[in-house]
Amino acid sequence: MTPARARIDGRLLAGVGLAGAAVAVLTIGALHLLAATSVDPVRRTISEYGIGEFGWLFNIGVLALAAGAVAVLGALIGSGRVRLVSPATLLYGAGVAGLVLVVVFEKTNWAIGPSLSGTIHRYASLVAFIALPLAVVLLGRAVGARWAVGTGAATLVWLAVTLIGVPLGPVIGKPWWQVWPLGLMERVLALTMVLGVVALGVWVLRQRPRPGSEETDATGHGVRSGDA
């Protein structure tokens, strides 16, 4: 692949990735209006939309984010800046897989009772919230995308704050999901995670590599611009 072709393909994939993230934000945002009377955005998690009449819209939003994230990673790999297999890409893949499993396995409907699907859903969402932002931090550091590093790190810090509710709950005599306004905490968490993917995509779009210039891939090794 020639340097010019690599740059074009990378920008195209990055654009697809940003479009996927935009669809995710718009669809999930629309659910806050469509299901305003049935889902409290402060106390109820985003996944609650997946078990209502607008569950199909929730699924579209999450899958759009997963597809967009894959496109952004493809842009980085296709440009030669990131190796196909590295700790960062493996974590990124695990995060995307977590998003897909969130759709495949529906959240527990507590009006009915616990379910295996709900348990898988819970752990899949946790994997997505840990692996994807951590991968964004690693990729951002490797290619010098400071906004990606910042948003990925913010997601991880916010997740840690949210999970403090698990050990804190018994101390203050509350269930862990009532220690914080869980719905609001998760929405901030999801937004920063999406912004991390967006930051990587925007970084790709803004690059104007010079022929023969030295770049750095996600493993820290130097590669020449245009190498695939």
C-alpha positions as CSV (number, residue, x, y, z in Angstrom):
1,M,0.0,0.0,0.0
2,T,1.4,3.4,-1.0
3,P,1.7,6.2,1.6
4,A,-1.0,8.2,-0.1
5,R,-3.4,5.2,-0.2
6,A,-2.7,4.4,3.4
7,R,-3.5,8.0,4.5
8,I,-6.7,8.0,2.5
9,D,-7.9,4.6,3.9
10,G,-7.0,5.7,7.4
11,R,-9.0,8.9,7.1
12,L,-11.9,7.1,5.6
13,L,-12.0,4.5,8.4
14,A,-11.6,7.2,11.0
15,G,-14.6,9.0,9.5
16,V,-16.6,5.8,9.7
17,G,-15.5,5.5,13.3
18,L,-16.7,9.0,14.2
19,A,-20.0,8.4,12.5
20,G,-20.5,5.2,14.6
21,A,-19.8,7.2,17.7
22,A,-22.2,9.9,16.6
23,V,-25.0,7.3,16.0
24,A,-24.4,5.9,19.5
25,V,-24.7,9.3,21.1
26,L,-27.8,10.3,19.2
27,T,-29.6,7.0,19.7
28,I,-28.9,6.7,23.4
29,G,-29.6,10.4,23.8
30,A,-33.0,9.9,22.1
31,L,-33.8,7.1,24.5
32,H,-33.6,9.6,27.4
33,L,-36.6,11.4,25.8
34,L,-38.5,8.4,24.5
35,A,-38.3,6.5,27.8
36,A,-38.3,9.5,30.1
37,T,-41.4,8.3,32.0
38,S,-40.1,4.8,32.6
39,V,-36.4,5.1,33.2
40,D,-34.9,7.5,35.7
41,P,-31.6,8.6,34.2
42,V,-30.2,9.5,37.7
43,R,-30.8,6.1,39.3
44,R,-31.3,3.6,36.5
45,T,-28.5,2.3,34.3
46,I,-28.4,2.8,30.5
47,S,-29.0,-0.9,30.0
48,E,-32.4,-0.4,31.4
49,Y,-33.4,0.9,27.9
50,G,-32.5,-2.4,26.5
51,I,-35.4,-4.3,28.2
52,G,-38.1,-1.8,27.3
53,E,-40.1,-1.2,24.1
54,F,-37.2,0.8,22.7
55,G,-34.6,-2.0,23.2
56,W,-33.9,-2.2,19.5
57,L,-32.8,1.5,19.5
58,F,-30.5,0.7,22.5
59,N,-29.0,-2.2,20.6
60,I,-28.4,0.0,17.5
61,G,-26.6,2.6,19.6
62,V,-24.2,0.1,21.3
63,L,-23.4,-1.8,18.1
64,A,-22.8,1.4,16.3
65,L,-20.2,2.3,19.0
66,A,-18.6,-1.1,18.7
67,A,-18.4,-0.8,14.9
68,G,-17.1,2.7,15.1
69,A,-14.4,1.7,17.6
70,V,-13.3,-1.1,15.3
71,A,-13.1,1.3,12.4
72,V,-10.9,3.7,14.4
73,L,-8.5,0.9,15.4
74,G,-8.4,-0.2,11.7
75,A,-7.4,3.4,10.8
76,L,-4.5,3.3,13.2
77,I,-3.4,-0.2,12.1
78,G,-3.8,0.5,8.4
79,S,-1.7,3.6,8.6
80,G,1.2,1.6,10.1
81,R,1.2,3.5,13.4
82,V,-0.2,0.5,15.4
83,R,0.7,-3.1,15.2
84,L,-2.1,-5.6,14.5
85,V,-1.3,-7.6,17.7
86,S,-0.1,-5.8,20.8
87,P,-1.3,-5.5,24.4
88,A,-3.2,-2.3,23.4
89,T,-5.0,-3.9,20.4
90,L,-5.9,-7.0,22.4
91,L,-7.4,-4.9,25.2
92,Y,-9.2,-2.8,22.6
93,G,-10.7,-6.0,21.1
94,A,-11.8,-7.2,24.5
95,G,-13.6,-3.9,25.1
96,V,-15.4,-4.1,21.7
97,A,-16.3,-7.7,22.4
98,G,-17.8,-6.6,25.7
99,L,-20.0,-4.0,23.9
100,V,-21.3,-6.7,21.6
101,L,-22.0,-9.1,24.4
102,V,-24.0,-6.3,26.2
103,V,-26.4,-6.5,23.2
104,V,-26.4,-10.2,22.9
105,F,-27.1,-10.8,26.5
106,E,-30.0,-8.7,27.9
107,K,-29.8,-7.0,31.3
108,T,-31.6,-8.7,34.1
109,N,-35.2,-7.7,34.4
110,W,-35.6,-7.4,38.2
111,A,-39.4,-7.5,37.9
112,I,-38.9,-11.1,36.9
113,G,-35.7,-12.1,38.8
114,P,-32.0,-12.9,38.3
115,S,-30.9,-14.5,35.0
116,L,-27.8,-16.0,33.4
117,S,-28.2,-13.5,30.6
118,G,-28.2,-10.6,33.1
119,T,-25.1,-11.9,34.8
120,I,-23.2,-12.2,31.5
121,H,-24.4,-8.7,30.6
122,R,-23.1,-7.2,33.8
123,Y,-19.6,-8.7,33.4
124,A,-19.5,-7.8,29.7
125,S,-20.2,-4.2,30.5
126,L,-17.5,-4.2,33.2
127,V,-15.0,-5.6,30.7
128,A,-16.0,-2.9,28.2
129,F,-15.7,-0.1,30.7
130,I,-12.2,-1.3,31.8
131,A,-10.6,-2.7,28.6
132,L,-11.6,-0.1,26.1
133,P,-10.5,3.0,27.9
134,L,-7.3,1.4,29.1
135,A,-6.6,0.5,25.4
136,V,-7.3,4.1,24.4
137,V,-4.8,5.3,27.0
138,L,-2.1,2.9,25.7
139,L,-2.8,3.8,22.0
140,G,-3.0,7.5,22.7
141,R,0.4,7.4,24.5
142,A,2.0,5.4,21.7
143,V,0.9,7.8,18.9
144,G,1.0,11.0,20.9
145,A,-2.8,11.6,21.0
146,R,-3.0,13.6,24.3
147,W,-6.8,14.0,24.3
148,A,-7.2,10.2,23.9
149,V,-4.9,9.7,26.9
150,G,-6.8,12.2,28.9
151,T,-10.3,10.9,28.2
152,G,-9.3,7.3,28.6
153,A,-7.7,8.1,31.9
154,A,-10.8,10.0,33.0
155,T,-13.0,7.0,32.2
156,L,-10.8,4.7,34.4
157,V,-10.7,7.2,37.3
158,W,-14.5,7.7,37.1
159,L,-15.0,3.9,37.0
160,A,-12.8,3.5,40.1
161,V,-14.9,6.2,41.9
162,T,-18.1,4.3,40.9
163,L,-16.8,1.0,42.1
164,I,-15.8,2.4,45.5
165,G,-19.5,2.0,46.2
166,V,-19.1,-1.8,46.5
167,P,-16.9,-1.8,49.7
168,L,-18.4,1.4,50.9
169,G,-22.0,0.2,50.8
170,P,-21.8,-2.2,53.8
171,V,-20.0,0.5,55.8
172,I,-22.7,3.1,55.4
173,G,-25.5,0.5,55.5
174,K,-26.7,0.8,51.9
175,P,-26.6,-1.5,48.8
176,W,-23.6,-0.6,46.7
177,W,-25.9,0.5,43.8
178,Q,-27.4,3.1,46.1
179,V,-24.2,4.6,47.4
180,W,-24.0,6.9,44.3
181,P,-26.7,8.0,41.8
182,L,-25.7,5.0,39.7
183,G,-27.5,6.0,36.5
184,L,-25.8,9.4,36.4
185,M,-22.4,7.9,37.3
186,E,-22.7,5.3,34.5
187,R,-23.8,8.0,31.9
188,V,-20.7,10.1,32.6
189,L,-18.6,6.9,32.4
190,A,-20.1,6.0,29.0
191,L,-19.7,9.5,27.7
192,T,-16.0,9.7,28.5
193,M,-15.5,6.2,27.0
194,V,-17.1,7.3,23.8
195,L,-15.0,10.5,23.8
196,G,-11.8,8.4,24.1
197,V,-12.7,6.6,20.8
198,V,-13.6,9.9,19.2
199,A,-10.3,11.5,20.3
200,L,-8.4,8.7,18.5
201,G,-10.5,9.1,15.4
202,V,-10.0,12.9,15.3
203,W,-6.3,12.4,15.8
204,V,-6.1,10.2,12.7
205,L,-8.0,12.8,10.7
206,R,-5.7,15.5,11.7
207,Q,-2.5,13.8,10.7
208,R,-0.5,15.0,7.8
209,P,2.5,12.6,7.7
210,R,5.5,13.6,5.6
211,P,7.0,10.9,3.3
212,G,9.9,9.2,4.9
213,S,9.2,10.7,8.4
214,E,9.7,8.5,11.4
215,E,6.6,7.5,13.3
216,T,6.0,5.4,16.4
217,D,3.7,2.4,16.6
218,A,1.8,1.1,19.7
219,T,4.8,-1.0,20.8
220,G,7.1,1.9,20.8
221,H,9.1,0.9,17.7
222,G,9.8,3.3,15.0
223,V,8.2,2.8,11.6
224,R,8.3,4.9,8.5
225,S,5.3,6.9,7.3
226,G,3.4,4.8,4.8
227,D,4.7,1.4,5.9
228,A,1.9,-1.1,6.2
